Structure formats: structure tokens, C-alpha cells
Amino acid sequence: MSTDGKDQQNQLDNEEGKRQPIFNLPAIVAVIAGLFLAIQAAQSLVLNERGQLELLAWFAFIPYVALHPDYLPGGWFTLLWTPVTHAFLHAGWEHVILNTVWFAIFATPLTQRYGGGRMVLLFLAGAIVGAAAFAATTLPGQSLLVGASGGVAALTGAAIRFIFQPLQIGVNRQTGERIVLGRKLATLREVLAHPTARIFTLVWLALNAVVPLLPLFISGMDVSIAWQAHLGGFVAGFFLVPFLEGRQS
């Protein structure tokens, strides 16, 4: 192998080395993941049953309040913050651990590419859009939404637009040295044209789209998965990420 070939391979190896979300978490990702777990610990180990109900009443997203403000003590004012705060509450340890792991996996490449602040903005946007989708499909019912799934789905939808794309290699005009430029943000057509990205996207969408149909095939099954928030967040992340792309530092 030539010297240039070795240098290029080293650069590729270094770039790949950055993509280890479990063992090399950015600080902001670790802090938010820790916050998810800490809040769940407080819910489970500190609050009594009444305290847990109060926590849900004030911070879970309950769209029914928009139609009946007297349903909860805070009335419709709670809708000012619950489209965001619901993302930091979970229905149990299994729920929070799954969301935390998924968050770490997809928040890491977003943070490395755009920075922690923009990653958080995208996460919150996904939570809000997911809450809106949940409200649109559950009203006038009295359903309740908790969990980071909408925000995590937004990070997932954004990440698949570049994580499967090949590394781009450029040449320094002054030195002639090969340099790693990163991964291109793919268009919808390019995502669907890439075998891995296409399969991941279609399988992810199909699994969430089929959830509301399960009771038709499994008698007595009660669907408690907020598939609406998942799909809404995913679509939001997929189409909002170009706005971050144009503002890289």
C-alpha cells in the first residue's frame, strides 16, 4: 500500500472511531441520558402514588385538557409546557432504558455533526411535533403521553440522512494532502436509493405504522405505544435537519 493510501486509510479509521456512541458519549448526551434515568428514579423510589399522579397531571401531555380545561388543576396552561416536558417522563424502567439507549445511539452522531445545542433543539422539536400528532389522533379521548420517543424519533429521522452515506474525501489545494470532508446529507431520493438506509427507514416506518392495526388481529390487545409520536417525530427530524446543515460552525 502506498503512503497516500495509508494516510487515507488512517483518516477513515479515525473518522470511524468517532462513531462509538455507547463508549464515547458527548457530554450533553450523557447529561440528558442521566436526566431521563434520574427522573425515573425519583418517580419510582421517592414519590408516593399521589405524588406520581401530581407529576403526571402537571408535566405529562394530556391533550384532553384543551377541550376541558377543568379536567386538571393547571387547566389549559399546562399545554404551554407539557408538549416538551412529557419527553422527560416515562412509564417505567423498561420504557426509560429503551429510550435512553436509543437516544444515546442517535443523539451522538447528531451532536458530533451539529453540536449539542442544535441536537437538543431538534430533539425538542421532535417531541413537540410528536405531541401534536398524538393529540390529532387521540382527541377527544383522555389519553396521556409520556416518553422521549417523539424526540428520539426525530434524531433517528435526521441521522439516517447521513450516517449510512460514504465518507467524502477531498484534497488540500496547498499541500495536496487527502482530507476527510465528512458525510453528505442525503436527499429523500438518495436515502431510498441506498440499500441499508432504505431498509432501515422502511422497516422503522412499517413497524410503527402497523401498531394501531394490532388489535384487529390480536383480540383484546390494548395498544399503549405512542406510534403517532414516533411517526410525527421521525418525519419532523427527517425534514428539519437541513436547517441545521446550513448553520454548521
VMD Tcl script that draws the C-alpha trace (Angstrom):
set ca {
  {0.00 0.00 0.00}
  {1.30 3.47 -0.89}
  {1.92 6.20 1.68}
  {-1.08 8.15 0.38}
  {-3.20 5.04 0.69}
  {-2.08 4.51 4.28}
  {-2.83 8.14 5.16}
  {-6.26 7.90 3.63}
  {-6.99 4.67 5.49}
  {-5.84 6.23 8.77}
  {-8.19 9.15 8.21}
  {-11.04 6.77 7.50}
  {-10.22 4.78 10.63}
  {-10.13 7.96 12.72}
  {-13.48 9.04 11.36}
  {-14.98 5.66 12.10}
  {-13.52 5.81 15.59}
  {-15.64 8.84 16.31}
  {-18.78 6.81 15.73}
  {-18.90 4.93 19.04}
  {-21.99 6.33 20.77}
  {-22.01 3.87 23.66}
  {-18.38 4.26 24.73}
  {-17.69 7.85 23.68}
  {-20.79 9.86 24.58}
  {-20.63 13.64 24.15}
  {-21.18 15.42 27.48}
  {-24.61 16.81 26.55}
  {-25.82 13.36 25.51}
  {-24.62 11.83 28.78}
  {-26.28 14.61 30.81}
  {-29.68 14.20 29.12}
  {-29.49 10.40 29.34}
  {-28.68 10.75 33.04}
  {-31.62 13.14 33.46}
  {-34.02 10.57 31.99}
  {-32.81 7.97 34.47}
  {-32.75 10.34 37.45}
  {-36.34 11.45 36.87}
  {-37.47 7.84 36.58}
  {-35.64 7.02 39.81}
  {-37.43 9.88 41.56}
  {-40.77 8.70 40.21}
  {-40.20 5.12 41.29}
  {-38.26 5.49 44.52}
  {-39.11 8.89 46.00}
  {-42.67 9.85 45.10}
  {-45.67 8.10 46.57}
  {-48.73 7.28 44.46}
  {-50.27 10.72 44.96}
  {-47.00 12.42 44.08}
  {-46.72 10.39 40.90}
  {-50.24 11.38 39.87}
  {-49.46 15.04 40.52}
  {-46.31 14.77 38.45}
  {-48.28 13.38 35.53}
  {-51.03 15.96 35.91}
  {-48.57 18.83 35.64}
  {-45.93 17.50 33.23}
  {-47.39 14.69 31.09}
  {-49.03 15.70 27.81}
  {-52.81 15.31 28.09}
  {-54.48 16.91 25.03}
  {-57.97 16.39 26.51}
  {-57.27 19.48 28.64}
  {-57.62 21.63 25.51}
  {-61.30 20.66 25.32}
  {-61.98 20.57 29.07}
  {-59.63 22.94 30.97}
  {-61.14 21.96 34.31}
  {-60.03 18.35 33.82}
  {-56.71 19.12 35.57}
  {-55.71 21.68 38.22}
  {-53.48 23.63 35.84}
  {-56.10 23.78 33.12}
  {-55.07 24.60 29.58}
  {-51.98 26.44 30.85}
  {-50.27 23.05 31.18}
  {-50.34 22.78 27.39}
  {-47.74 25.55 27.28}
  {-45.01 23.26 28.61}
  {-46.23 19.65 28.52}
  {-45.54 19.18 24.77}
  {-41.88 19.34 25.89}
  {-41.86 18.07 29.49}
  {-43.63 14.81 28.63}
  {-40.41 13.74 26.90}
  {-38.60 13.54 30.25}
  {-41.16 11.28 31.94}
  {-41.53 7.55 31.33}
  {-43.95 4.77 32.10}
  {-41.39 2.54 33.84}
  {-37.80 1.33 33.85}
  {-38.10 -0.74 30.68}
  {-39.52 2.28 28.86}
  {-36.85 4.71 30.04}
  {-33.94 2.33 29.43}
  {-35.06 1.63 25.87}
  {-35.47 5.34 25.12}
  {-32.18 6.24 26.80}
  {-30.20 3.70 24.77}
  {-31.89 4.76 21.53}
  {-31.26 8.41 22.41}
  {-27.55 7.78 23.05}
  {-27.14 5.95 19.76}
  {-28.67 8.65 17.57}
  {-28.00 11.81 19.58}
  {-24.26 11.14 19.42}
  {-23.74 11.46 15.64}
  {-26.10 14.48 15.57}
  {-24.07 16.16 18.32}
  {-20.78 15.41 16.61}
  {-22.06 16.87 13.36}
  {-24.02 19.92 14.56}
  {-23.14 20.48 18.20}
  {-25.08 19.84 21.39}
  {-27.32 22.90 21.22}
  {-28.72 22.10 17.79}
  {-29.14 18.45 18.66}
  {-31.25 19.45 21.68}
  {-33.34 21.82 19.55}
  {-34.08 19.01 17.11}
  {-34.93 16.64 19.97}
  {-37.38 19.16 21.43}
  {-38.90 19.90 18.02}
  {-39.50 16.18 17.57}
  {-41.16 15.97 20.99}
  {-43.48 18.87 20.11}
  {-44.41 17.54 16.67}
  {-44.89 14.08 18.16}
  {-47.22 15.53 20.80}
  {-49.20 17.35 18.10}
  {-49.57 14.12 16.11}
  {-50.66 12.33 19.29}
  {-53.29 14.97 20.01}
  {-54.60 14.92 16.45}
  {-55.18 11.17 16.57}
  {-56.45 10.68 20.13}
  {-58.83 13.56 20.79}
  {-61.49 13.69 22.12}
  {-60.19 10.79 24.20}
  {-58.45 11.20 27.55}
  {-55.13 9.68 26.51}
  {-51.85 10.60 28.17}
  {-48.42 10.84 26.53}
  {-45.08 10.35 28.29}
  {-41.68 9.36 26.97}
  {-38.81 10.65 24.88}
  {-39.90 8.63 21.85}
  {-41.00 11.58 19.71}
  {-37.75 13.44 20.26}
  {-35.65 10.31 19.79}
  {-37.55 9.52 16.60}
  {-36.64 12.98 15.31}
  {-32.96 12.27 15.94}
  {-33.36 8.95 14.17}
  {-35.02 10.52 11.14}
  {-32.28 13.14 10.95}
  {-29.38 10.73 11.44}
  {-30.36 8.31 8.70}
  {-29.86 11.11 6.20}
  {-26.09 10.93 6.68}
  {-24.90 8.02 8.85}
  {-25.19 5.50 6.01}
  {-23.63 7.75 3.39}
  {-19.99 7.13 2.32}
  {-17.23 9.35 3.61}
  {-16.25 12.11 1.20}
  {-12.52 12.63 0.63}
  {-11.07 15.93 -0.57}
  {-7.62 17.26 -1.34}
  {-5.92 20.21 0.34}
  {-5.06 22.61 -2.50}
  {-1.90 23.83 -0.82}
  {-0.39 20.56 0.39}
  {-2.09 18.01 -1.82}
  {-2.95 16.03 1.32}
  {-6.13 13.99 1.29}
  {-8.62 15.11 3.92}
  {-11.86 13.63 5.20}
  {-14.76 16.00 4.46}
  {-17.41 14.01 6.28}
  {-20.68 12.51 5.10}
  {-23.11 14.18 2.74}
  {-26.65 14.94 3.90}
  {-28.68 12.76 1.56}
  {-31.91 13.75 -0.15}
  {-35.02 11.61 0.21}
  {-34.24 10.01 -3.14}
  {-30.67 9.27 -2.07}
  {-31.82 7.74 1.21}
  {-34.21 5.44 -0.65}
  {-31.51 4.59 -3.19}
  {-29.05 3.42 -0.52}
  {-29.86 -0.23 0.37}
  {-29.12 -0.01 4.11}
  {-30.75 3.39 4.60}
  {-33.78 2.32 2.59}
  {-34.31 -0.90 4.51}
  {-33.82 0.80 7.88}
  {-36.26 3.60 7.01}
  {-38.98 1.39 5.54}
  {-38.79 -1.18 8.34}
  {-38.86 1.54 11.01}
  {-41.88 3.23 9.43}
  {-43.69 -0.05 8.84}
  {-43.22 -1.26 12.41}
  {-44.72 1.93 13.80}
  {-47.50 2.16 11.21}
  {-48.69 -1.37 11.95}
  {-49.06 -0.76 15.71}
  {-52.61 0.68 15.56}
  {-53.71 -2.32 13.47}
  {-52.59 -4.93 16.00}
  {-55.91 -5.01 17.92}
  {-57.59 -6.08 14.66}
  {-55.51 -9.27 14.66}
  {-54.96 -9.87 18.38}
  {-58.23 -9.99 20.30}
  {-58.29 -7.95 23.50}
  {-54.92 -6.32 22.87}
  {-54.56 -2.80 24.28}
  {-52.03 -0.73 22.34}
  {-50.05 1.52 24.70}
  {-47.33 2.52 22.24}
  {-47.49 6.14 21.11}
  {-46.93 5.29 17.44}
  {-48.27 8.73 16.46}
  {-45.49 10.49 18.36}
  {-42.93 8.16 16.80}
  {-44.05 8.84 13.24}
  {-44.54 12.57 13.82}
  {-41.11 12.94 15.40}
  {-39.41 10.90 12.68}
  {-40.90 12.98 9.87}
  {-40.01 16.20 11.71}
  {-36.38 15.18 12.16}
  {-36.01 13.97 8.59}
  {-37.23 17.23 7.08}
  {-35.90 19.71 9.67}
  {-32.28 18.56 9.69}
  {-31.31 20.52 6.53}
  {-31.89 23.72 8.52}
  {-29.14 22.58 10.90}
  {-26.92 21.63 7.97}
  {-26.85 25.19 6.69}
  {-25.77 26.54 10.08}
  {-22.77 24.38 10.90}
  {-19.91 26.21 12.55}
}
mol new
graphics top color blue
foreach p $ca { graphics top sphere $p radius 0.5 }
foreach p [lrange $ca 0 end-1] q [lrange $ca 1 end] { graphics top cylinder $p $q radius 0.2 }
display resetview
